[in-house]
């Protein structure tokens, strides 16, 4: 994998942690997310809640290697891990009983990455 060009120490730390977890747990999903986060910020995913709602069902776990935006409605609880959330997206995810978490929390919760959907 190419070295991340990001100078953001938080982002580079997340990418390194994802790569370590790939080898530790033999879970290629973490490497996939790390590669997607290594992209330039203008190419990184920006996903609206309407898309997440359309492709998920109750209690799903979703990873967004970018930002979650608040356009749309979520009517079922789910767990979303993302690099960042808009204020309205965070409120709309939490209101039906969902959770907004970091990638570190996601790796603790689901170390093997089973049943995690990546949305772009």
Buried (B, 14 or more C-beta within 10 A) or exposed (E): EEEBEBEEEEBBEBBEBBBEBBEEBEBEBBBBBBBBBBBEEEEBBBBBBBBBBEEBEEEBBBBBBBBBBBEBEBEEBBBBBBBBBBEBBBEBBBEEEBBBBBBBEBBEEBEEBEEBBBBE
